[in-house]
Amino acid sequence: MDGMGPMAPAPPHAGHELPRGKAASAAGHAASASMTQMSFSWGAHAVVLFPGWPGERGAGAYVLCLLFVAGLAALAEALAAVSRCIARRGTSAGAAPASSAALLTAAHAARMAVAYLVMLAVMSFNVGVLLAAVAGHALGFLLARSRVYPAAAAGGCAAVRDREVGAAGGAHGDGSNKA
């Protein structure tokens, strides 16, 4: 192996000859124009998730795109809260029933699908899309999982938990739980 030296490049495939001269520079320019940008930029002419969207459709379509990405990110946080609620419901009664496991699996699958869509949107390398995704996640966390809204912080589970405690005999007739 020591005497082999560097290997020669592979010849082009049949029918795929490399262009020469002016045709080569035009083909190289066309190929580079179709490549995805790999550094962050700011501007309303981004392509996010789907070919041509919002693209050259103007500032209104770009703002709609940003709102869509923020909504997807907020939905991902809300689905995380729903997953926690379903998981708590299964653990409070002992072993989780099959229906809770199936519902938890569906909520997790939906959350992952939405999270991957947000990730793909951010991969457009548009700063506005990145900021919309972060703002959407922050807003979703605030509304669905923070302790600012106690009912939302429990993932909407407060009513479910109260019904379970009441069914177990821990609730009094006036609706309060007294120790």
Secondary structure as UniProt FT lines:
FT   TURN            2..3
FT   TURN            14..15
FT   HELIX           22..34
FT   TURN            51..52
FT   TURN            55..56
FT   HELIX           59..92
FT   HELIX           98..122
FT   TURN            123..124
FT   HELIX           127..144
FT   HELIX           150..153
FT   TURN            154..156
FT   HELIX           158..167
FT   TURN            168..169
FT   TURN            173..174
//
